[in-house]
Amino acid sequence: MKFYPGFDIRATTDRLGFTYGKNVFGPVPEIRRLDDIRASLQDPLSPGPEELYAIVMDVGLNADREEIVKRNLLFGAVTYSAGTIGQEPVRSQGHIHAVSASCGSSTPEVYEIWEGEAVIYIQESGEDDPGMCYAVQAGPGDVVIVPPRYVHATINADVNRNMTFGAWCVRDYGFDYRDVRRHGGIAYFPYVDGNSLKWRQNPAYRGGELIEKEARTWEDFNLEAGVPIYTQFQKDRDRFMFVADPRRYQNIWKGFEP
């Protein structure tokens, strides 16, 4: 992959999935299919790839597993198909992270793009007024943080090639789809226009300004630019505790901007 993730995991291209190198643990990939997300599309009848993305939750080096589990963290990886779903790029349907029993809070997620081009779509709320909405453009090595309670969806922004990323999550993660499904999708639908990604507002919401921006660096979260987020965990085992227990880190969520 274009950006080395810090250990030997590789996305496969003949069929969506992953292979693991020596001393790497990980599950059999789960496949998310087009029928799984139809209800969240602007046109639910749109044709597209039947297999949209493959996901492996809980991967890493055997030597690190005990320390990851001890901190209630989990490292996952996802690889997305190229192509379009009608006019829309291949994407996830969108969700909010459910409240985790371990910390009593919705939890954040730390994305790191490894291959291809992504847009991490983030909206402040799943209510009728979605609040501020962001489309964060990210390429290999870029990191994007989604804060607790925010709706988010992942989009393959280059329809001509696969896109792959890794992410730190809480171990007892859960997904809440209710608000997104109630509105028939996220507040802005992405669509492909030539070589550009554009947006149409979902009329099921009221208001919500969309800001398109590039991924930023995260010195305020004590993250190092250009260093794999997995390697950063190895260097400092507690660096991502804001993921596992976000209520202890209220100061970093005040005035948060992606």
N, C-alpha and C positions, 0 to 999 in steps of 0.2 A: 504494500500500500504506500501511497505517496507520503503519508506521515506515519512514522513508526509509533505504535501505541504503547511501547514500553515492555512488551512481552510478545511471544510468538503466537499470534492469532491472525488468521488470514481469511478474508471473504472469498467465497467461491463464485465463479461467474457462469459456469455451465448450468448450475442450478443454484438458486439463492441458498446460502448457508455459510458455514464457517468450518475451517479446520484448525486444529490446535497442535502446537509444537510440543517438544519434550518438556515435561514438568509443568504443563499447563492443564488446569482443570476447566471443565465446561460441559454444559448439557447438550443434548441433541437439539438442533434448532427447531423453533416453532414457526410455522408459516402463517402470516396474516393474508387473507384473501380479499378479493374485490368485493364479494358479497358481504364481508364483515363491515364494510364502511359505506355501503351504498346510501344508507339513510342520511349520511352527513354530506353528500355531494350536492352541488347545485342542480345537477341533472342525475337523479338516482339510476336512470336507465343507461347511462353512458357506458360504452365498451372500453375495455382496457385490459392490461395483463391480469390474468387470474391470480397469480401469486405476486403480491405487492411488496412484501418485505419479510425477511427472516430475522428472528430475535433470539438471542441467548442471554438469559438472565443468570448471573452468578458465574463469572469467569475470572481467571487470574492465575498467578503462579502458586503452585502447591505450598511453597515456603511462606507465602503471605496469607494463606487462607484463615488460619487461626486468628490473626490480628484483624483481618477484615470482619470476621464474624463477631469478634469481641466488641467491636465498635458499632455493631448493628448496621454496617454498610454492605452494599452490594454493588459490584461492577458488572454492567451489561454491555452488549454490543448489538447493533442492528445494521443490516444491509438492505438497501432499497433497490428495487428494479428500476431500470430506465423506462421511458415511455410516458404515455399520457392516458388519462381516463376521460375520454371525450376531449374537452378543451382544458381540463385541469391536469396539472402535473401529478405524478404518483405521490401520495401523501398518507398520513394517518388521519383518523377522523377527528381527533382532538378530545382532551379530557382534562379534568382537574385531579391532582393527587389527593386521594381520600385521606381522612384522618387516620394516622397510624397509632395502633394501641401502645406501641413502645414509647411514644413521646407525646401523645395527646394532641397532635397537630397535623395538618396538611404539611407536606414536606417539599423541599426544593429538589431540583435535578441539575447536574452539571454535565453539559454536553461537550464533547470534543470531536470535531470532524476529522476523519482519517483519509477519506477518498471522495472525490467528486465535489459538488457544490450543494449546499443546503440553505434553506430558509427555515429558521425556527420562528414560528408564528406564536405570539404571546398576547393574550388579552387579560385585562385586569380583573374581569368578572364574568361569570356565566349568566348574570341576570339580564333583564331586558336592555338595560344600559350597560354595555360591556366596558365602559371606561376607556382608558388609553389602550390602544392596540399597537403592537409592534411587529414588523417583519424584519428579522435580523438575518442578514446575509452572512454566511460563514463558509470558509473553504478549509483545506487541510491545515491542521494545527490550530485553528481558531476554537475558542471556548465560548460557550453561551450558557448563562445561568438562568434558570426559570425559578422564580420565587414561590414560596408556599401560596396555595389558594388560587393561583392564576390558571386560567385555561391556556393550554398550549397544544400545538400540532407541529409535526415535522414534515417538511416538504422537500422532495428531490428537485432542486432548482435547475438542474441540467438534464433535460429529457433524453439526451443522447447517451448517457452513461449511468452506471450504478452509483450509488452514494452510500457511504459507510461511516458510522460513528460509534464512539463508546460513551458511557455515561456512569457517573456515580449517583446512586439512589439509596434510600433507606432500605433495609433488608425486608421489613414487613410492609412493602409497598402495596398500594391498591389504587385502582383507577375508578373515578366517578365520572360517568358519561351522561348523567341525567340532564344537566343544563344544556349541554351541546345537542343532545338528541331532541330535547324539547324545542329547540330553535332550528332544528333541521340543519345543524352545522355550526361552524365558527362564524364570527361576525363579519369576516371578509373572505370571500371565496377566491383562491388564486386561479388564474387561467393563463394559458400560454398564447402569446401573440408574437409570432415570428420567433426571434431569439430572445424575447423579453418575457418576464413574468409580471403580470398585471393583476389587479384586484377589483372585484365587484362586491359592493356592500350587500350583506344578507338582510333583506327587508324585515325579517323576524325580530331584529334588534332595533333599538332606538338610540341614535347617536353613536359615539365611539369614533374618535379620530384615529386614523392609521398613520403611523410613522415608519418609513422604511429607513434602515440604517445598517451600517457595517458592524460586524462583531468588534467588541472592544477588549481591552486588557483588564485585568482584575486585581490590581495591586491592593485595592480596598478589601479584598477577600484573601489577601496574602497568597495569591497564586502567581506563579512564574510563567511569563510568556515564553512559548516555544518549547517548554518542558512537558512531556506527556503527563497528564493528570494522574495516571497510574504510578509513574515514577515519583511524582510529588508526594503521593501517599507513602511510598517506600521511604522517602527521605524524612517525612514527618507524619507519623501515624495518626495524629490528631488534626491534621490540616482540614479534613473534610467533615469534622464533627458538626459543622453548621448544617450539613445535609441530614444527619441522623437525629439531631435534636435542635431544630431551628428556634425554638422558644428561648433557648439560652443565649441567642445571638441577635436579640431584637435590634441592636444598634446598626447592624449591617443591612437590615431590611427597611429602615426608615429612609424615605425618599429614594427607594431603589429605582434604578433605570437599567434596562438590559444593555 
